[in-house]
Amino acid sequence: MTQKVALVTGASRGLGKAIALRLAQDGMMVAVHYGKNQAAAEEVVSKIESTGGEAFAVQAEISEVASIKAMYETLDAELTKRTGAAKFDVLVNNAGTAIGKPIEEWSEEEFDYQFDLNVKGLFFVTQLALSRINDNGRIINLGSGVTRFSYPLYAVYAASKGSVNVLTQYLAAILGDRGITVNTLAPGAIDTDLNAGWLRSEAGKAQTLATSAIKRIGMPDDIADAASFLASNDSRWVTGQRIEASGGAHL
């Protein structure tokens, strides 16, 4: 079997790192995207290579279309050198951020950045992938549990992830005739550096456990394992779906 190739955005830390490591474990070559922390991305690459996998790092500021285009130029060259073609099989749109603050305190610049990174960036990363992703490929968009349940400080973040849910449905319909599946994977509260400020506090931990059907804190591997299924041939009949991996939050 020809080795499959995955591009994982925001893969230098957190959920993206866990997903990149899991897809490499599954036998895929992984393009490890990072925004600013090259050293962290190279560390992920080294970890994959140390276990016999193949990976390389690519950089882009996902909120800027010009930077995304430059990333694809690098990706094309690297894939052509390594595989003979600028083609890949799995796109994981993980890069994003969650700004939490009261509605009254948002600035226009903050609002634009939240949507530029979480929605515009995801859209153009995907748009530019369409000529490169192989038929019967997989697109996995990272959503969020907060599109189903509400935390007032994250209203704008939730709105950006709600847009991702809609894009997933439309992309699934558009790409279905190529056998490409498109799904949203929606985590709940996961113990990552992004959530450390509140989730690792006693109050944050207690609140999370109180609202969870499975009484433990979610870990990055919980999401990576779900992503592994969505990236595999086993998920071939699943598309256009929002699949929540939250341990049963707020049921």
Secondary structure as UniProt FT lines:
FT   STRAND          5..8
FT   TURN            9..12
FT   HELIX           14..25
FT   TURN            26..27
FT   STRAND          29..34
FT   HELIX           38..50
FT   TURN            51..52
FT   STRAND          55..59
FT   TURN            62..63
FT   HELIX           65..83
FT   STRAND          88..93
FT   HELIX           103..105
FT   HELIX           108..115
FT   HELIX           116..120
FT   HELIX           121..129
FT   TURN            130..132
FT   STRAND          133..142
FT   HELIX           145..147
FT   HELIX           152..154
FT   HELIX           155..175
FT   HELIX           176..178
FT   STRAND          181..187
FT   HELIX           193..195
FT   HELIX           196..199
FT   HELIX           202..210
FT   HELIX           220..231
FT   HELIX           233..235
FT   TURN            236..237
FT   STRAND          242..245
//
